[in-house]
């Protein structure tokens, strides 16, 4: 299930962070919701006329999964009850690039390692422009990364919803060296705001 993260009473942020809970309790007035979005308890509503708890559940969103990714659809005319197959959601999300990304990114052997958050003090368009410059800045700004890539092989292809950049990785001379990059680096920018970096065994 997926829902707008807003309490139906006074629009407080309902949940933050990650973890496991048996229900969601609003930190502002204590309204309590089940994991299926139903309102379980509304505090201090005794005496309010025509109050029906069934009308105050969380607002659902349409949700689908594709490999390790959870995809949400915020369109109002889409029914959240309609189940979406992951293949259909992936095709809608990535267009004709779905097979390339599926073969190179949706690897069942990948496991979740950690989450890191970075606050970037810049306009998002500047950040995306930097990401999409086709490796132009790599030999100057990322010398360590550049030394492990064959920059002459760098290619950029544009699909309906995806800018796809691929570069061959250089082979490690020492068999004992840990190979961070693998045989190929893949950078996918999926419209409007999703990026995937894949280096060998890492994403």
C-alpha positions as CSV (number, residue, x, y, z in Angstrom):
1,X,0.0,0.0,0.0
2,X,1.0,3.6,-0.5
3,X,-0.6,6.8,0.8
4,X,-0.2,10.5,0.9
5,X,1.8,11.1,4.1
6,X,-0.7,13.5,5.5
7,X,-3.1,13.1,8.5
8,X,-6.7,13.7,7.4
9,X,-7.4,15.9,10.5
10,X,-5.0,18.9,10.4
11,X,-2.6,17.8,7.6
12,X,0.3,17.0,9.9
13,X,3.2,14.9,8.5
14,X,2.2,11.4,9.6
15,X,5.4,9.3,9.3
16,X,9.1,9.9,8.7
17,X,12.2,7.8,8.5
18,X,12.0,4.0,8.1
19,X,11.1,1.0,10.2
20,X,8.2,-1.3,11.1
21,X,5.0,-0.3,12.8
22,X,1.6,-1.9,13.4
23,X,-0.2,1.4,12.8
24,X,0.5,5.1,12.1
25,X,-0.2,7.6,14.9
26,X,-0.3,11.3,14.0
27,X,2.2,13.1,16.3
28,X,-0.1,16.2,16.4
29,X,-3.5,15.0,17.6
30,X,-3.0,11.2,17.9
31,X,-5.3,10.1,15.1
32,X,-4.4,6.5,14.4
33,X,-4.5,4.7,11.0
34,X,-4.2,1.0,10.1
35,X,-1.5,-0.1,7.6
36,X,-4.3,-0.4,5.0
37,X,-5.0,3.4,5.5
38,X,-8.2,3.0,7.5
39,X,-8.8,5.4,10.3
40,X,-8.8,3.4,13.5
41,X,-9.1,6.1,16.1
42,X,-10.0,9.8,16.0
43,X,-9.3,11.6,19.3
44,X,-11.9,14.0,20.9
45,X,-14.5,13.7,18.2
46,X,-17.3,12.7,20.6
47,X,-20.4,14.8,19.9
48,X,-19.5,15.7,16.3
49,X,-22.5,15.1,14.1
50,X,-22.3,12.8,11.1
51,X,-18.7,11.9,11.7
52,X,-18.0,8.7,9.8
53,X,-14.5,7.1,10.3
54,X,-14.8,5.4,6.9
55,X,-14.6,8.8,5.2
56,X,-11.4,9.8,6.9
57,X,-8.9,7.1,5.9
58,X,-5.6,8.0,4.3
59,X,-5.6,9.0,0.7
60,X,-4.2,6.1,-1.3
61,X,-1.7,6.2,-4.2
62,X,-1.2,3.8,-7.0
63,X,1.9,1.8,-6.3
64,X,4.1,-0.7,-8.3
65,X,7.5,-2.3,-7.8
66,X,10.2,-2.8,-10.4
67,X,13.2,-4.7,-9.1
68,X,14.4,-2.8,-6.0
69,X,12.4,0.3,-6.8
70,X,8.9,1.3,-5.5
71,X,7.1,3.4,-8.0
72,X,4.2,5.8,-7.1
73,X,1.7,7.4,-9.4
74,X,0.2,10.7,-8.2
75,X,-2.3,11.2,-11.0
76,X,-5.7,11.8,-9.6
77,X,-7.6,9.9,-12.3
78,X,-5.7,6.7,-11.6
79,X,-7.5,4.2,-9.3
80,X,-5.1,3.1,-6.5
81,X,-7.1,-0.2,-6.2
82,X,-6.1,-1.4,-9.6
83,X,-3.1,-3.6,-9.3
84,X,-0.2,-2.8,-11.7
85,X,2.1,-5.5,-13.0
86,X,5.8,-4.5,-12.6
87,X,6.5,-5.0,-16.3
88,X,3.8,-2.5,-17.3
89,X,4.9,0.0,-14.7
90,X,8.5,-0.2,-15.9
91,X,7.5,0.2,-19.5
92,X,5.4,3.2,-18.7
93,X,8.2,4.7,-16.6
94,X,11.2,4.0,-18.9
95,X,9.7,3.7,-22.4
96,X,11.8,1.9,-25.0
97,X,14.8,1.8,-22.6
98,X,13.0,-0.8,-20.4
99,X,15.0,-3.8,-21.6
100,X,18.4,-2.1,-21.4
101,X,17.7,-0.9,-17.8
102,X,16.1,-4.2,-16.9
103,X,19.2,-6.2,-18.0
104,X,21.7,-3.8,-16.5
105,X,20.0,-2.5,-13.4
106,X,17.4,-5.0,-12.1
107,X,19.8,-7.6,-10.9
108,X,18.2,-10.0,-8.4
109,X,21.6,-10.7,-6.8
110,X,21.9,-7.0,-5.7
111,X,21.1,-6.5,-2.0
112,X,20.3,-3.4,-0.1
113,X,23.5,-2.0,1.6
114,X,22.7,1.4,3.0
115,X,21.0,4.7,2.5
116,X,22.9,8.0,2.4
117,X,21.3,11.5,2.1
118,X,23.1,14.5,0.7
119,X,21.7,18.1,0.9
120,X,22.8,20.0,-2.3
121,X,22.7,23.7,-2.0
122,X,21.9,24.4,-5.6
123,X,19.1,24.7,-8.1
124,X,18.1,21.2,-9.2
125,X,18.5,22.1,-12.9
126,X,22.2,22.8,-12.3
127,X,22.7,19.5,-10.6
128,X,20.9,17.6,-13.5
129,X,22.8,19.5,-16.1
130,X,26.1,18.4,-14.5
131,X,24.9,14.8,-14.3
132,X,23.9,14.8,-18.0
133,X,27.0,16.4,-19.5
134,X,28.2,13.1,-21.0
135,X,31.3,12.7,-18.9
136,X,32.6,16.1,-19.9
137,X,33.6,17.0,-16.2
138,X,34.8,13.5,-15.2
139,X,38.5,13.7,-16.1
140,X,38.8,17.0,-14.3
141,X,36.4,16.7,-11.3
142,X,36.7,12.9,-10.7
143,X,40.3,11.9,-11.5
144,X,40.1,8.7,-9.5
145,X,36.9,7.6,-11.4
146,X,38.4,8.7,-14.7
147,X,41.4,6.5,-14.2
148,X,39.1,3.4,-14.1
149,X,37.1,4.3,-17.2
150,X,37.9,4.2,-20.9
151,X,36.6,7.7,-21.6
152,X,37.0,7.2,-25.4
153,X,34.1,4.7,-25.2
154,X,31.7,7.1,-23.5
155,X,28.4,7.2,-25.3
156,X,25.1,9.0,-24.7
157,X,21.8,7.8,-26.2
158,X,18.4,9.6,-25.7
159,X,15.2,7.6,-25.4
160,X,11.7,8.9,-24.9
161,X,12.0,9.3,-21.1
162,X,15.7,8.3,-20.5
163,X,19.1,9.7,-21.1
164,X,21.4,6.7,-21.1
165,X,25.2,7.0,-20.7
166,X,27.5,4.0,-20.9
167,X,31.3,3.8,-20.6
168,X,33.6,0.8,-20.5
169,X,35.6,0.2,-17.4
170,X,39.4,-0.3,-17.4
171,X,40.7,-3.6,-16.3
172,X,42.6,-3.9,-13.0
173,X,46.2,-4.8,-13.3
174,X,46.5,-6.6,-10.0
175,X,44.2,-9.6,-9.5
176,X,44.1,-8.8,-5.8
177,X,42.8,-5.3,-6.4
178,X,39.1,-4.7,-5.5
179,X,37.4,-3.9,-8.7
180,X,35.0,-1.1,-8.0
181,X,33.9,-0.3,-11.6
182,X,33.6,-3.7,-13.3
183,X,33.5,-3.9,-17.1
184,X,31.0,-1.1,-17.6
185,X,29.6,2.0,-16.0
186,X,26.0,2.9,-16.7
187,X,24.3,6.2,-15.9
188,X,20.6,6.5,-16.5
189,X,18.6,9.7,-16.0
190,X,14.9,8.9,-16.0
191,X,12.5,11.8,-16.5
192,X,11.7,13.8,-14.5
193,X,14.0,13.3,-11.5
194,X,15.4,9.8,-11.1
195,X,19.0,8.7,-11.6
196,X,20.7,5.3,-11.6
197,X,24.4,4.8,-11.4
198,X,25.7,1.3,-12.0
199,X,29.3,0.3,-11.6
200,X,30.0,-3.4,-12.0
201,X,28.5,-5.0,-8.9
202,X,27.4,-1.7,-7.4
203,X,24.3,0.5,-7.9
